[in-house]
Amino acid sequence: MTPPSQTRPAGARAVAPPGGAEPGAGLLAWLDQQATQRAGAGLTRRLDPDAAGAGILDLAGNDYLGLRGHPDVTEGAVAATRRWGAGAGASRLVTGTLQIHQQLERELAQFCGHGSALVFSSGYLANLGVVTSLAGPGDLIVSDAHVHASLIDACRLSRAQIHRVAHNDVAAVGRALAGRSQERALVLTESIFSVLGDPAPLADLAQVCAEQDAVLVVDEAHSLGVAGPGGRGLVAAAGLAGRPDVVVTVTLSKALGSQGGAVLADPRVRDHLVNRARTFIFDTGLMPAAVGAALAALGVLADQPERVAALARVAAALAHAVDVPQPAGAVLAVALPGPQQAVEAASRCASEGLRVGCFRPPSVPDGVSRLRLTARATLTRPELDHAARTLATVLATAPPAA
């Protein structure tokens, strides 16, 4: 009798690997080739666990306000888990919308000055959901050359016509919109860009969009809790919050120290996303712990706006230490000649107890490898001094960028 594991559906034919090779040999050979090419180009990436209490000063993470371990924030996660359980239990449109989701959406919209909010499982999914729901075949998307990978992927999935413009080039955006044949258009930007840390000219972009009947989509992942009045972001600072032609995405995983993402927009946009955004409709609701933590972090931010000013002081000190302009938020970058030099500089910093980001292609929008530093509001003077000394020593011996 043929063992059950060896049976095949009627009519199916067994296919032997060519030349008697083992199954998967072609795939494994290709993977080995890819790994060799990455290593030769200095582009190999590895997962290095973060050992709590290991004595490493972190200037690579995104915990901008130091709220990830704040007692109120961790207790918010614990309390939500006790009340609602470990997971949401279903997609939001089935039984996965919990009262705590709605509470966060109300408070986030109110804090940032928008008509409504919709919580997603991540900022990445929020970007995918917004763009693919608001644009499709027959529409135009004008995208800044430096936008995040999630917005790039969203453009591809939308099947709209994509016009990529030079970084922060408002005139190019205006020309693309004025010369379009499509009735509908989106303009995509970040308020503070994730690699260079520079701000977008939001007021000028909004004016062009209004003149050309386009929608401005702004990713505020690196602005919420970091910039604007009380940490409300650069959209609020530009007086654009609440406008129906401005749609904002945020993440809960950076300044708020939690997990997840959200869209801030006119209530009619929210209703459209609930009905059309596949990354919302077909995804399990955000876990209660993350929602509870984000709610608590939002409360801390509202009660302690001085954290935003403290963060700006730390960012200014770091910028002075590495001789780059003060950033608009918490992100600053130091250009190096290539990926190998960036890896070596980051490794030398780590050996001195300082963790910095090492951004190499394809993670850098302009192809220039960099050390990426992120400020944190809770850094002490001794920690800043240690970071400045280490960076000065490492960069003094690093070759200059071309």
Disulfide bonds with the S-S distance in Angstrom:
none
